[in-house]
Amino acid sequence: MAAASPSSDMFDEIVMAEERFHGEGYQEGYAEGSHVGVVEGRRYGSLHGAKIGSEIGCYLGFALTWQCLLHNCTDEKNSKKIRALDSLIGMIQKFPYEDPTYEKLQEDLEKIRGKFKQVCSMLNIQSDFRIGTERSSLTF
């Protein structure tokens, strides 16, 4: 009986090896996948954040430039344009750059884009903001 016990343990080890290796492989794969997922998520977040920052920066530069250009004009048409520019600048300044968990981030970004389009329409400027691999640009 003593001889049967070691042989049955040997067979149990052989039979259970597949299950043991499956469990070990799962744990190693899970750990590696978690690490790769974090790295990929960080890379995607940085890229997406840079695109949004570039877009918002162009809007702000555009608005500040036009605000300076229209500052000395006092007629009613230009005062409406200046108010719209001031509103766009205010929206951009209130945008939560530092809080990536802000729940209304996409909603506020869409409002800024809408206001930018409204300002461009008031100024009779066709806007085309493009973000590409070569460059990002704002064309007129």
C-alpha positions in Angstrom: 0.0 0.0 0.0 2.9 2.3 0.7 4.2 1.7 -2.9 0.7 2.5 -4.3 0.5 5.8 -2.6 3.6 7.4 -4.2 2.5 6.2 -7.7 -1.0 7.5 -7.2 0.5 10.9 -6.2 2.6 10.8 -9.3 -0.4 10.2 -11.5 -2.4 12.8 -9.7 0.4 15.3 -10.4 0.4 14.4 -14.0 -3.4 14.6 -14.3 -3.6 17.8 -12.3 -0.6 19.4 -14.1 -2.8 20.8 -16.9 -5.1 22.4 -14.4 -2.2 23.8 -12.4 -0.5 25.2 -15.5 -3.8 26.6 -16.7 -4.2 28.5 -13.4 -0.6 29.7 -13.4 -0.9 30.8 -17.0 -4.1 32.6 -16.3 -2.5 34.5 -13.4 0.5 35.5 -15.5 -1.6 36.5 -18.4 -3.9 38.6 -16.2 -1.0 40.4 -14.6 0.7 41.1 -18.0 -2.6 42.2 -19.5 -3.3 44.6 -16.7 0.1 46.2 -17.1 -0.2 46.5 -20.8 -3.7 47.9 -20.5 -2.5 50.6 -18.1 0.4 51.6 -20.4 -1.9 51.6 -23.5 -4.5 53.6 -21.6 -2.0 56.2 -20.4 -0.7 56.6 -24.0 -4.2 57.0 -25.4 -5.1 59.5 -22.7 -2.0 61.5 -23.3 -2.6 61.6 -27.1 -6.3 62.5 -26.7 -5.6 65.1 -24.1 -2.9 66.7 -26.3 -5.4 66.9 -29.2 -8.0 68.5 -27.1 -5.5 70.9 -25.6 -4.3 71.9 -29.1 -7.8 72.5 -30.2 -8.8 74.6 -27.2 -5.5 76.5 -27.5 -6.2 77.4 -31.1 -9.7 78.6 -30.2 -8.3 80.8 -27.5 -5.6 82.2 -29.7 -8.2 82.9 -32.4 -10.6 84.6 -30.0 -7.9 86.7 -28.3 -6.6 87.9 -31.7 -10.0 88.9 -32.9 -10.8 90.5 -29.6 -7.8 92.7 -30.1 -8.6 93.5 -33.7 -12.2 94.5 -32.9 -11.4 96.3 -29.6 -11.4 99.8 -31.2 -14.5 99.3 -33.2 -17.6 100.6 -31.5 -20.6 100.0 -33.8 -23.4 97.7 -32.9 -22.4 94.8 -35.2 -18.9 94.7 -33.8 -20.1 94.9 -30.2 -22.1 91.7 -30.8 -19.0 90.1 -32.2 -17.0 91.2 -29.2 -19.6 89.9 -26.7 -19.5 86.5 -28.5 -15.7 86.5 -28.4 -15.8 87.4 -24.7 -18.2 84.5 -24.1 -16.0 82.1 -26.0 -12.9 83.2 -24.0 -14.8 82.9 -20.7 -15.9 79.3 -21.6 -12.3 78.4 -22.5 -11.0 79.9 -19.3 -13.6 77.9 -17.2 -12.7 74.6 -19.0 -11.4 72.1 -16.4 -8.0 71.3 -17.9 -6.7 69.8 -14.6 -9.6 67.4 -14.0 -9.8 64.4 -16.4 -12.7 62.9 -14.4 -14.9 65.9 -14.9 -18.3 64.5 -15.9 -19.3 67.2 -18.3 -16.0 67.4 -20.1 -17.3 66.3 -23.5 -20.5 68.4 -23.1 -18.5 71.6 -22.3 -16.1 70.8 -25.2 -19.0 70.6 -27.6 -20.4 73.9 -26.2 -17.0 75.6 -26.9 -16.9 74.1 -30.4 -20.4 75.4 -31.0 -19.6 78.9 -29.7 -16.4 78.9 -31.9 -18.6 78.1 -35.0 -21.0 80.8 -34.0 -18.1 83.4 -33.7 -16.7 82.3 -37.1 -20.1 82.7 -38.6 -20.4 86.2 -37.2 -17.0 87.1 -38.5 -17.7 85.5 -41.9 -14.8 83.1 -41.5 -15.0 79.5 -42.6 -13.3 77.5 -40.0 -11.7 74.1 -40.4 -9.8 72.8 -37.4 -7.8 69.7 -38.4 -5.7 67.5 -36.2 -3.5 65.2 -38.3 -0.3 63.3 -37.9 1.7 65.9 -39.7 0.3 69.1 -38.1 -2.7 70.7 -36.6 -4.0 73.8 -38.1 -6.8 76.3 -38.2 -7.4 77.5 -41.7 -9.3 80.5 -43.0 
